[in-house]
Amino acid sequence: MITTVGTNILLDVFLPDKRFAAGSSKLLKIAYNEGALIICDIVYAELVPQFENRDMLGRTLEQINVTISSLDVNIAFLAGEKWGLYRKSGGE
């Protein structure tokens, strides 16, 4: 399974956030054990201010085997359409 990880989860773990670090770390470990972890380029950009330099961010992401997947607007649009259909058909 591939899990897309959001900025908030990573910041909870990297900073760490006293309220959410333990829970976010646990969820990240579960996702890691189930397969690949990816982030989109937007999440990467949101992480940049928290690191001294590019190498430090890169090494940190490597340590938890996170791959960066660039956003393709055609795929994003298709995903949005599918999400809309899911919601219209009663999905939560």
Rosetta blueprint (number, residue, H / E / L):
1 M L
2 I E
3 T E
4 T E
5 V L
6 G L
7 T H
8 N H
9 I H
10 L H
11 L H
12 D H
13 V H
14 F H
15 L L
16 P L
17 D L
18 K L
19 R L
20 F L
21 A H
22 A H
23 G H
24 S H
25 S H
26 K H
27 L H
28 L H
29 K H
30 I H
31 A H
32 Y H
33 N H
34 E H
35 G L
36 A E
37 L E
38 I E
39 I E
40 C E
41 D H
42 I H
43 V H
44 Y H
45 A H
46 E H
47 L H
48 V H
49 P H
50 Q H
51 F L
52 E L
53 N L
54 R H
55 D H
56 M H
57 L H
58 G H
59 R H
60 T H
61 L H
62 E H
63 Q H
64 I L
65 N L
66 V E
67 T E
68 I E
69 S E
70 S L
71 L L
72 D L
73 V H
74 N H
75 I H
76 A H
77 F H
78 L H
79 A H
80 G H
81 E H
82 K H
83 W H
84 G H
85 L H
86 Y H
87 R H
88 K H
89 S L
90 G L
91 G L
92 E L
